[in-house]
């Protein structure tokens, strides 16, 4: 079945020394093919990377040569399934034809023209499209940046400027970025904040309603409303004793907590949080940067929860790998003067062209496919939890899912060492994965994935879990 992904078809030629070799990667491969990893070519590149590239977040010895759809080939000829999507970026699949053609077409016209100072239609066209597809029947404006952290920084400044309020609420386990304003909101891992204090003042963190493990000792799967009430009551408690609600500009929340472990809160939580924010005149800012753009089987993850946020931030999948982010907010909250906030590269014409093509591709069947394949994946992950003692919890929506690795189901004690071993074993079998939270593994393949590819990847994962648990 064809799901709107036009990048799968056709075989490319690589010409070498007057002769050509046929590259057989199509994206339709049904299983990985791995020889020795990392190979000789990969090792050379990794050595130079270590010498010249700043220390960041390298997680796996994957050295890509080319990629199509869900599949990539490394520099030594190994074939892998990418279950990271470039960390939630290439939702429409690697080298999607429609997106590549849009990039080429715009690059031949002009590559940059400072859309914050001057004008071009692509930027306006994309802003209109984002206003149209985001929840909320009210006048909106769009600020374009280059990264998720920039979108969050814009939201912080917009909220402070327009409300004249000083404080922000965020959640323990949240990840909103690493720049100093966004970092203040982030509370995912200590390493993100170590040695960087002082960051932006005025942020207060709230326990996130994690059904599997939370400081209230509530089983959120059995008693979801009780868990929701505990968190809302905690916020009200803070309003009485610590932070005046009339001085809180906004609440930042992820509809599914990403780096914190792919946590899905109780169904009614966002509705109750929105009621609270409305009661106190606080902006509810929905950080969609990881679950966005069809990944959960809806364009925006918050659409699963019957809530219309005041503000949405988006970035990762917005332009399929071309740097672009956006903060979409009520027009009445716009900066009232020129120069209060701006950027040089935000809304770049090539990025805007890629984004418009990405949206078109998503709306051509990929979002529906994410919902279907997510059901297949979720069923397989829950079966693994039933079967394996070290698999403590499986959770997620659509193609944004995770499994939490523990020492035992009874203790729920985190087991990051074995989690990392599973990720490594899976990679050696041709499945690229990333951890999240303290002890979980995330599964975020491109939305063009087929059921056969899902099951093949789950077979690899289960082999890795069995071996690590022995």
C-alpha positions in Angstrom: 0.0 0.0 0.0 1.2 3.5 -0.8 1.1 6.0 2.0 2.0 9.2 0.2 5.8 8.7 0.6 7.3 9.4 -2.8 10.9 8.9 -1.8 10.8 5.1 -2.0 10.8 4.5 -5.7 13.6 4.4 -8.2 17.2 3.3 -8.2 20.0 5.8 -8.2 23.3 5.5 -10.1 26.7 6.2 -8.5 29.3 6.8 -11.2 32.9 5.8 -10.4 35.8 5.8 -12.9 33.6 5.8 -15.9 31.6 2.8 -14.6 28.5 2.9 -12.5 27.3 0.7 -9.6 23.7 0.4 -8.7 22.6 1.5 -5.3 19.9 -0.9 -4.1 18.6 0.9 -1.0 14.9 1.8 -1.7 13.4 2.2 1.8 11.3 -0.8 1.1 13.8 -3.3 2.7 12.0 -5.7 5.1 14.9 -6.4 7.4 18.3 -5.0 8.3 21.5 -6.6 7.0 24.6 -6.2 9.2 28.2 -7.5 8.8 30.7 -6.0 11.2 30.1 -2.8 13.0 31.6 -0.3 13.4 33.5 -1.1 10.2 36.9 0.3 9.1 35.4 3.4 7.3 33.1 4.2 10.2 36.0 4.0 12.7 38.0 6.5 10.7 35.2 9.0 10.6 34.5 8.5 14.3 38.1 9.2 15.2 38.1 12.5 13.2 34.8 13.4 14.7 36.2 12.9 18.2 39.2 15.1 17.3 37.3 18.1 15.7 33.7 18.1 16.8 32.5 19.5 20.1 31.3 17.0 22.8 27.5 16.8 22.4 25.2 13.8 22.7 26.7 11.0 20.6 24.8 7.9 21.4 25.7 5.2 18.8 28.4 4.4 16.2 26.0 4.9 13.3 27.9 6.6 10.4 25.4 7.1 7.6 26.2 7.2 3.9 22.6 7.5 2.6 19.1 7.0 3.8 15.7 6.5 2.2 12.4 6.1 4.1 13.0 4.1 7.2 16.3 2.6 6.0 19.9 3.8 6.0 23.2 2.4 4.8 26.3 3.1 6.7 29.8 3.8 5.2 30.7 0.1 5.4 27.6 -1.2 3.5 25.6 -2.3 6.6 21.8 -1.8 6.2 19.9 -0.5 9.2 16.3 0.5 10.2 16.2 4.0 11.7 13.9 4.0 14.7 15.0 7.5 15.7 14.0 9.5 12.6 17.0 11.8 13.2 15.6 12.3 16.7 12.0 13.0 15.6 12.9 15.0 12.5 12.3 13.1 9.3 8.7 12.1 9.9 8.0 11.8 6.2 11.0 9.5 5.8 14.6 10.1 4.8 15.1 11.9 1.4 11.4 12.2 0.7 11.0 13.0 -3.0 8.4 15.8 -2.6 10.5 17.5 0.0 13.8 17.2 -1.9 12.1 18.6 -5.1 10.7 21.6 -3.1 14.2 22.3 -1.7 15.9 22.2 -5.1 13.2 24.3 -6.7 13.5 27.1 -4.1 17.4 26.9 -4.0 17.5 27.8 -7.7 15.5 31.0 -7.0 17.1 32.4 -3.8 18.4 30.9 -0.6 18.1 33.7 1.9 16.5 37.2 2.2 16.0 37.9 5.9 12.3 37.4 6.2 12.2 39.3 9.5 13.3 42.5 7.8 12.0 42.1 4.3 9.3 40.1 2.5 8.7 36.9 0.5 5.6 34.9 -0.1 6.8 31.5 1.1 7.1 32.7 4.7 3.6 34.1 4.7 2.2 31.0 2.9 3.7 28.7 5.6 2.5 31.0 8.4 -1.1 30.8 7.0 -0.9 27.1 6.8 0.3 26.7 10.4 -2.4 29.0 11.6 -4.9 26.8 9.7 -3.7 23.4 10.9 -3.1 24.3 14.6 -6.0 24.0 17.1 -8.0 27.1 18.0 -10.4 29.3 16.1 -8.9 32.6 16.9 -6.5 35.0 15.3 -2.9 33.8 15.5 0.6 35.0 14.5 3.7 32.9 13.8 7.3 33.6 14.9 9.9 31.6 12.9 13.2 30.5 14.3 15.7 27.7 13.6 15.5 25.2 16.5 13.2 24.0 19.2 15.0 26.0 21.8 14.5 29.1 19.8 10.8 28.5 19.5 10.7 28.1 23.3 12.7 31.2 23.9 10.3 33.1 21.6 7.4 31.7 23.7 9.0 32.8 26.9 9.6 36.4 25.6 6.2 36.6 24.0 4.5 35.5 27.3 6.5 37.9 29.4 6.1 40.9 27.0 2.4 40.5 26.5 1.2 39.6 30.0 3.8 41.7 32.0 4.0 38.7 34.3 7.2 37.3 35.6 6.9 33.6 36.5 6.6 30.3 34.6 5.5 26.8 35.5 7.1 23.7 34.0 7.2 20.0 34.9 9.8 17.7 36.4 11.0 15.5 33.6 10.4 18.2 31.0 12.8 19.0 28.1 12.3 22.3 26.4 15.9 23.0 25.2 19.4 23.9 26.4 19.7 27.6 25.8 19.5 29.6 29.1 15.8 30.4 29.0 14.7 27.1 27.7 17.2 25.4 30.1 15.4 27.0 33.1 12.2 25.1 32.0 14.1 21.8 31.4 14.2 19.3 34.2 14.9 16.0 32.4 18.5 15.2 33.5 20.9 16.9 35.9 23.6 16.8 33.2 21.7 19.4 31.2 21.9 22.0 34.0 25.2 21.1 35.8 27.6 24.0 35.9 25.2 26.4 34.1 23.6 28.1 37.0 22.3 30.9 37.1 19.8 30.3 34.3 16.6 32.3 33.7 14.9 33.1 37.1 11.2 32.7 37.8 10.6 29.1 36.8 8.8 26.7 39.2 8.7 23.0 38.5 5.7 20.7 39.2 5.7 16.9 39.4 4.5 15.4 36.1 1.6 12.9 36.3 3.6 9.8 35.3 1.2 6.9 35.7 4.0 4.4 36.2 6.1 6.2 38.8 5.4 9.4 40.6 6.2 11.0 43.9 2.6 10.7 45.1 2.7 6.9 45.2 -0.4 6.7 43.0 -0.9 4.0 40.4 -1.9 6.3 37.5 -3.1 3.4 35.4 -5.5 2.2 38.0 -6.4 5.6 39.4 -5.8 8.2 36.7 -8.2 10.9 38.1 -6.6 10.7 41.5 -3.2 11.3 39.9 -4.5 14.2 37.9 -6.1 15.7 41.0 -2.8 15.3 43.0 -0.9 17.4 40.4 -3.6 20.1 40.1 -3.9 20.4 43.9 -0.1 20.7 44.1 -0.2 23.7 41.7 -3.0 25.3 43.7 -1.0 24.7 46.8 2.0 26.6 45.3 -0.4 29.4 44.3 -1.4 29.8 48.0 2.1 29.6 49.5 4.9 30.3 47.0 4.0 31.8 43.6 1.2 34.4 43.2 -1.0 33.1 40.3 -1.6 36.6 39.0 2.2 36.8 38.4 2.5 33.6 36.4 2.8 34.3 32.6 2.5 30.7 31.3 2.6 27.0 31.9 4.8 25.0 29.6 3.8 21.4 29.1 4.6 18.6 26.7 1.4 16.6 25.7 3.6 13.5 25.9 6.7 14.0 27.9 9.7 13.3 25.5 13.2 13.2 26.9 11.7 12.5 30.3 10.7 9.0 29.2 7.8 9.2 26.7 5.4 9.6 29.5 1.6 9.6 28.6 -0.3 11.4 31.4 -3.9 10.5 32.4 -6.4 11.3 29.8 -8.1 14.1 31.7 -4.9 15.8 32.9 -4.6 18.5 30.1 -8.2 19.3 30.4 -7.9 20.0 34.1 -4.6 21.9 33.5 -6.3 24.1 30.9 -9.2 24.8 33.3 -6.7 25.9 35.9 -4.7 28.1 33.5 -8.0 29.7 32.2 -9.2 30.4 35.8 -6.0 32.2 36.6 -5.5 34.0 33.2 -2.3 32.0 32.5 -1.2 31.1 28.9 -1.0 27.3 28.3 2.0 26.7 26.1 2.0 23.3 24.3 5.5 22.2 23.4 4.9 19.9 20.5 8.5 19.8 19.4 8.9 16.0 19.8 5.4 14.5 19.4 4.3 16.9 16.5 3.5 16.5 12.9 1.5 13.3 12.7 3.7 11.2 14.9 0.9 10.2 17.3 -1.7 9.7 14.6 -2.9 13.3 14.8 -1.2 16.3 13.4 -0.6 17.6 17.0 -0.4 15.3 20.0 -2.6 17.6 22.1 -5.5 16.8 19.7 -5.8 13.5 21.5 -6.8 15.3 24.8 -9.7 17.6 23.9 -7.7 20.8 24.7 -7.0 23.9 22.6 -3.8 25.5 23.9 -3.1 29.2 23.7 0.4 28.6 22.2 2.1 25.9 20.2 5.9 25.5 19.7 7.1 23.3 16.8 10.5 22.5 15.3 11.9 19.0 14.8 9.7 17.6 12.0 8.6 21.0 10.7 10.9 21.1 7.7 12.2 17.5 7.5 15.7 18.3 8.5 16.1 21.9 7.2 16.5 24.0 10.4 13.1 25.7 11.1 11.0 26.3 14.2 7.8 28.2 14.9 6.0 29.6 17.8 2.2 30.0 17.0 0.4 32.3 19.5 -2.7 34.5 19.8 -2.4 37.6 17.7 -3.4 39.7 20.7 -0.2 38.6 22.4 2.1 39.8 19.7 5.1 41.9 20.5 3.8 45.5 20.3 7.0 47.1 19.0 9.6 46.4 16.4 12.8 45.0 17.7 11.5 43.3 20.8 12.3 40.0 19.2 13.8 39.0 15.8 16.2 36.7 14.1 18.4 36.5 11.0 17.7 33.0 9.6 14.2 32.1 10.9 11.7 31.5 8.2 14.5 30.8 5.6 12.9 30.3 2.2 14.4 26.9 1.6 13.1 25.7 5.0 9.7 27.2 4.3 9.5 25.3 1.0 10.5 22.1 2.7 7.9 22.6 5.4 5.1 23.2 3.0 6.0 20.0 1.2 6.3 18.1 4.5 2.8 19.2 5.5 1.4 18.1 2.1 3.1 14.7 2.4 1.8 14.2 5.9 -1.8 15.0 4.8 -1.5 12.5 2.0 -1.9 9.4 4.3 1.1 9.3 6.5 -0.7 10.5 9.7 -3.3 7.7 9.3 -0.4 5.3 8.7 1.2 6.4 12.0 -2.0 5.5 13.8 -2.2 2.1 12.2 1.4 1.1 12.6 1.4 2.5 16.1 -1.3 0.0 17.1 0.9 -2.8 15.7 4.0 -1.6 17.6 2.1 -1.0 20.8 0.7 -4.5 20.8 4.1 -6.0 20.3 5.7 -3.9 23.1 2.9 -4.8 25.5 3.5 -8.5 24.7 7.1 -8.0 25.6 6.2 -6.5 28.9 4.0 -9.5 29.6 6.8 -11.9 28.6 10.0 -10.4 30.1 10.7 -9.5 33.7 13.0 -6.6 32.9 10.4 -5.0 30.7 8.4 -2.9 33.2 6.1 -0.7 31.2 5.2 0.0 27.6 3.5 3.3 26.7 2.9 5.8 23.9 0.5 6.9 21.2 0.9 6.2 17.4 4.6 6.0 16.4 5.8 7.7 19.6 6.3 4.8 22.0 8.7 3.5 24.7 9.4 0.6 26.9 10.9 1.0 30.3 13.6 -1.4 31.5 13.6 -2.3 35.2 15.4 -4.7 37.5 12.1 -6.4 38.3 8.4 -5.6 37.8 7.8 -5.7 41.5 10.5 -3.2 42.5 10.2 -1.0 39.3 13.9 -0.1 40.0 15.4 1.6 37.0 18.0 -0.4 35.1 19.9 2.0 32.8 22.8 -0.4 32.4 20.7 -3.1 30.8 18.7 -0.5 28.9 21.9 0.6 27.2 22.9 -3.0 26.6 19.6 -3.6 24.8 20.2 -0.5 22.6 23.7 -1.7 21.8 22.6 -5.3 21.0 19.8 -4.0 18.8 22.2 -1.8 16.9 24.5 -4.7 16.2 21.5 -6.5 14.7 20.7 -3.5 12.5 18.1 -1.5 14.5 19.1 2.1 15.5 17.4 3.1 18.8 17.7 5.9 21.4 17.2 5.8 25.1 15.0 8.4 26.9 14.3 9.1 30.6 16.3 7.2 33.2 15.8 3.7 31.9 13.5 3.7 28.8 14.0 3.1 25.1 12.0 5.2 22.6 10.7 4.0 19.2 10.1 6.8 16.7 10.5 5.5 13.1 9.5 7.6 10.1 5.7 7.6 9.5 6.1 5.9 6.1 7.0 2.6 7.8 5.2 -0.6 6.8 3.7 -3.2 9.0 6.3 -5.7 7.9 9.1 -3.3 8.8 7.5 -2.7 12.2 7.3 -6.4 13.0 10.8 -7.0 11.7 12.2 -4.3 14.0 10.2 -5.6 17.0 11.6 -9.1 16.4 15.1 -7.6 16.6 14.2 -5.7 19.8 12.8 -8.8 21.4 15.9 -10.8 20.6 18.0 -8.0 22.2 15.8 -8.0 25.3 16.0 -11.8 25.7 19.8 -11.7 25.4 20.2 -8.9 27.9 17.9 -10.5 30.4 19.7 -13.8 30.4 
